[in-house]
Amino acid sequence: MRVETVGVDDLLDRMARRAEAVTRRLDALLPPADGPRGRVIEAMRYSALSGGKRLRPFLAIESAALFGVTPEQALDCAAAIEMVHCYSLIHDDLPAMDDSDLRRGRTTVHKSFDEATAILAGDGLLTEAFAVLADAHCHPDPAVRTALVAGLAAASGAAGMVGGQMIDLSPERAGLDLDGITRLQSLKTGALITFSCESGAILGGADAAARAALQSYARDLGLAFQIVDDLLDSESTPEELGKPTGQDDAAGKATFLGLLGAEAARAKAHDLVKRACAQLEIFAKKAEVLRGTAHFVIERRS
């Protein structure tokens, strides 16, 4: 069966429009406040409104579109996912974690404000994300909202992103083999990407087969994304990426690139994208944007 993918220019335009819509919604969901607590909200806004690819909310919106959910209807869920992603970046950048001074081309939150405010800003974004999903504005059906809350909690917590970050910080990180790195990145990076796609199926009331297809697509996509991150970290400059480079290598951490070498790592990323696209066959032409997104992931330069 012949499958369709959206053109690069059309995809980039679509991603930009979705990113702008998500930023506007985040701006509305995180209004400035007066008084002492205004500082933490300012820090939350500094992170959440700083741009970025908005890949995870884009996946949520486009996955939902497979089931007739409009971008406007999916926007609150997409914004909540981006809040969690931004929280994770704030905490990852702290001195106790990756100790980074640059993120998205700007100084990190703990450098622009202070460490205590950065911790609270991350906490604030994480908890606000669940408030957004629990609100009837996100979806009129309480069962759908409950499923979204449960899914995001699983993707964000010890069985997902937090668990992956703990493995990343552990002494065992340096000696992980390929299976170990795959497990680590499936949790740290892949869990939220997987939920982003699954959330669209939840919003659209998809059946089990459709949900399983999106989960499989997202798992392969998440690993390909991380392999490309490893390659870019080695081949690009901090100015090009908008964040420090070479930190994992300097810390002696095992990576896909270090274990496989550049050529084999790049080939694996391409194989994963091919496999991810194959998972979308049941959606036929409707999934052309998601197929194009998978190809964008391995062709991106930042």
Number of C-alpha atoms within 10 A of each C-alpha: 5 6 15 15 18 16 12 14 9 12 18 15 12 14 21 15 13 23 21 15 17 29 20 14 18 21 15 10 16 16 11 15 12 8 6 8 10 13 16 22 21 18 26 26 21 18 26 24 20 13 14 16 13 20 18 20 30 29 25 28 28 27 28 26 21 20 18 14 18 14 18 14 17 25 22 24 30 32 29 28 30 27 28 26 25 24 25 20 18 28 23 16 21 21 12 11 14 17 15 22 18 18 20 19 17 15 15 25 27 22 15 14 16 13 17 11 19 25 18 18 27 26 18 18 28 22 15 17 24 22 13 20 25 19 13 11 13 23 18 10 11 13 11 19 23 14 16 25 20 14 19 26 19 17 24 25 16 15 14 22 25 19 17 24 20 15 20 22 15 10 11 12 18 17 13 19 14 15 8 16 23 18 16 22 25 22 27 28 23 27 26 28 30 27 27 32 28 29 31 29 25 22 26 19 16 16 10 9 10 18 19 15 20 25 23 20 27 28 24 24 28 28 24 27 25 23 27 26 20 22 22 19 21 16 13 15 15 17 13 15 18 16 20 20 20 15 14 17 16 8 10 12 18 20 26 25 21 16 14 14 12 18 10 13 21 20 14 18 24 21 14 23 27 17 16 26 27 15 20 21 15 12 15 12 16 19 22 20 24 26 23 19 25 26 21 16 22 21 12 11 14 19
